[in-house]
Amino acid sequence: FCNGVQGADAYAVWAGLSDIEAVHALAEKYDSLGHFDTGFIATDILCALLTEYGHEDTFFDLLQSEQFGTYLYMKRHGATTVWENWDGSGSHNHPMFGASARYLFTDILGIRQPHDSVAFEKLRIAPCIPNGLDFARGKLVLPCGEVSVSFERKENGIAFTVCIPENKTAVFVYEDHFCNLFAGENTFLF
């Protein structure tokens, strides 16, 4: 399509006009580029596709990059809020680039609902843990209550703690591991 220029190929995949090969090409492009060249809508779509199709390392590398066109570039140049444009022109308090922060919860921590669920009546916890991320912890307050997930790399695997609200169950999926979770604190090591 557009050779990945400003996330145009991400739009094509999102709209069903292209296939997974375009996502792999986008991951290669952004691995090489090392920063975003996208606008606020394509940044969100790009992050969603990278994590959905197994390129969480690329997503994580973009979040950690300090190059021009990244969140840490903004921070290193005095930002205390998200800028309207990567170069700092326009508003310095413009939340639209902030949409990709949701993937820290829905993908890295894996707090989701299955496609056949409404208002989180069903829970699915499926973390995507990128290389180089040794620890994460977070929570979401959902209609069914508070769900929290933490993980930490240990010498013998990854230790997970998942807290599920009362009267709820969840399915946990990580790589080839699958288990049922119950209300309260669930701890395990894979």
Solvent accessible surface area in square Angstrom, and as a share of the most:
residue,aa,sasa,rsa
1,F,161,0.67
2,C,64,0.39
3,N,138,0.71
4,G,3,0.03
5,V,89,0.51
6,Q,114,0.51
7,G,0,0.00
8,A,32,0.24
9,D,14,0.07
10,A,0,0.00
11,Y,84,0.32
12,A,10,0.08
13,V,17,0.10
14,W,166,0.58
15,A,63,0.49
16,G,61,0.59
17,L,125,0.62
18,S,32,0.21
19,D,85,0.44
20,I,74,0.37
21,E,111,0.50
22,A,17,0.13
23,V,0,0.00
24,H,59,0.26
25,A,57,0.44
26,L,2,0.01
27,A,2,0.02
28,E,124,0.56
29,K,49,0.21
30,Y,2,0.01
31,D,84,0.44
32,S,99,0.64
33,L,62,0.31
34,G,17,0.16
35,H,35,0.16
36,F,2,0.01
37,D,39,0.20
38,T,5,0.03
39,G,41,0.39
40,F,84,0.35
41,I,86,0.44
42,A,3,0.03
43,T,1,0.00
44,D,26,0.13
45,I,11,0.06
46,L,0,0.00
47,C,0,0.00
48,A,26,0.20
49,L,11,0.05
50,L,0,0.00
51,T,4,0.02
52,E,108,0.48
53,Y,74,0.28
54,G,51,0.49
55,H,39,0.18
56,E,35,0.16
57,D,53,0.27
58,T,6,0.03
59,F,0,0.00
60,F,25,0.10
61,D,75,0.39
62,L,2,0.01
63,L,37,0.19
64,Q,89,0.40
65,S,18,0.12
66,E,92,0.41
67,Q,88,0.39
68,F,101,0.42
69,G,0,0.00
70,T,0,0.00
71,Y,44,0.17
72,L,45,0.22
73,Y,46,0.18
74,M,5,0.02
75,K,122,0.52
76,R,130,0.47
77,H,107,0.48
78,G,61,0.59
79,A,15,0.12
80,T,134,0.78
81,T,59,0.34
82,V,40,0.23
83,W,14,0.05
84,E,63,0.28
85,N,59,0.30
86,W,23,0.08
87,D,89,0.46
88,G,15,0.14
89,S,56,0.36
90,G,57,0.55
91,S,39,0.25
92,H,99,0.44
93,N,110,0.56
94,H,43,0.19
95,P,106,0.67
96,M,77,0.34
97,F,10,0.04
98,G,28,0.27
99,A,37,0.29
100,S,3,0.02
101,A,51,0.40
102,R,117,0.43
103,Y,17,0.06
104,L,75,0.37
105,F,65,0.27
106,T,33,0.19
107,D,2,0.01
108,I,6,0.03
109,L,7,0.03
110,G,0,0.00
111,I,0,0.00
112,R,85,0.31
113,Q,62,0.28
114,P,35,0.22
115,H,197,0.88
116,D,95,0.49
117,S,9,0.06
118,V,110,0.63
119,A,58,0.45
120,F,41,0.17
121,E,96,0.43
122,K,92,0.39
123,L,4,0.02
124,R,86,0.31
125,I,0,0.00
126,A,14,0.11
127,P,7,0.05
128,C,36,0.21
129,I,15,0.08
130,P,1,0.00
131,N,109,0.56
132,G,64,0.62
133,L,29,0.15
134,D,82,0.42
135,F,97,0.40
136,A,17,0.13
137,R,181,0.66
138,G,15,0.14
139,K,113,0.48
140,L,47,0.23
141,V,120,0.69
142,L,22,0.11
143,P,104,0.66
144,C,34,0.20
145,G,24,0.23
146,E,83,0.37
147,V,0,0.00
148,S,25,0.16
149,V,1,0.01
150,S,23,0.15
151,F,2,0.01
152,E,72,0.32
153,R,81,0.29
154,K,102,0.43
155,E,188,0.84
156,N,112,0.58
157,G,21,0.20
158,I,14,0.07
159,A,30,0.23
160,F,2,0.01
161,T,43,0.25
162,V,0,0.00
163,C,41,0.25
164,I,6,0.03
165,P,16,0.10
166,E,131,0.59
167,N,148,0.76
168,K,36,0.15
169,T,81,0.47
170,A,4,0.03
171,V,49,0.28
172,F,0,0.00
173,V,33,0.19
174,Y,19,0.07
175,E,135,0.60
176,D,130,0.67
177,H,61,0.27
178,F,135,0.56
179,C,38,0.23
180,N,89,0.46
181,L,3,0.01
182,F,126,0.52
183,A,42,0.32
184,G,28,0.27
185,E,122,0.55
186,N,23,0.12
187,T,85,0.50
188,F,44,0.18
189,L,80,0.40
190,F,64,0.27
